[in-house]
């Protein structure tokens, strides 16, 4: 029954126009606050400890951060133009 409530919260947030990432995050935080004895700080500490030993998993947020920097700085367009100039004729 709890899973159904979580699923309905996600679907409800998406139906009112909330972006997918925010609806997933917001519904999971609300679900934890309503149905869990643990505080959000302990959940965050557990996730941090899980990532601490696995450095390969830390690459995912850093790739997302790097893509954000490249998109806002215009570097991504220049890299794509360079790649097209180098191998674009090879169709």
N, C-alpha and C positions, 0 to 999 in steps of 0.2 A: 504494500500500500504506500510505503514511503517513496519507493521508486516512481510510482505513478504520480505522486505529488511533485516530485522533482521534475519529471518529464513534462507535466502540465505547466509548471512555472516557466520552463524554458520555452515551450510552445507559446504560452501567453505573452511573454516578453517579446518574442519575435512577431507575434500578431499585432502588437501595438506599435511596432516599428523600431524596436531597440535592435541595434546591430548584434550579430550572432555571438561575437566574442564577449560583448558586455552582458548579453542575456545568459550565456553559460556561466560566466564568473559571478554575476549578481545572484542568479538562482542558486548556485552552489554555496555562496556565502550565506544567503538567507536560510537555506536548508540546514547548514551547519549551526547557525545561531538558534534555529527552532528545535532541532532534533538531536543535538549532541550535547554531551556534558562537558566536552573540552572547549576551551576558549580558542579564539582565532589565533592568538599568539602562540599557543602550543601547537596548533596545526602548522603554522608558518615555521616554527622551530623544527618540527618533524620533517617538513619538506626540505628545509635547508640542510639538515643532517643527512637526508637521503641523497642530496646532490653533492655533498662534500666529498664523498669517496669516489664518485664517478665523474671524472673530468671530461669525459666524452659527452656527457649529457649537458654540460655547461656550454658546449659549443653552439647549441641551438639558440639560446637567447642572444648570444654574441653575433651570430649570423644575422638574426633579425635586426639587431641594433646597427650592424654594418650596412645592411641594405637600406635602412632608414636614412643613415648618413649619406649614402651614395645617391639616393633618390632626391633628397633635399639639396644636396650640393651640386647636382648635375653631372656627377662623375659617371653614373650609370649610363646616361645617354652617350657620353663620350666613349665608354668602353664598348657599347653596342655598335656605334659608328666605326670604331677601330676594327672590331671583329668582322663587320660587313666589308670593310675595305680590304682586309687581309684575305678572307675566304669567301666573300660574297659572290665572286665570279664563278665559284666552283659548284654550281648547281647542276 
